[in-house]
């Protein structure tokens, strides 16, 4: 899997993240929900993604 490199630190400054690995969790449309620094196991990452998807679906239903 390719990994980007923030040569000048612009992205880490923009999103207020640092360290490696950094996980950024965003809703559709790029709205930042949160970020975490450090290793995540598959179960932890899956739970975080599932929670974001569920929140997105709830919002879509409420917007109808």
Secondary structure, 3 states (H helix, E strand, C coil): CCCCCCCCCHHHHHHCCCCCCEEEEEECCCEEEEEEECCCCHHHHHHHHHHHHHHHHHHHHHHC
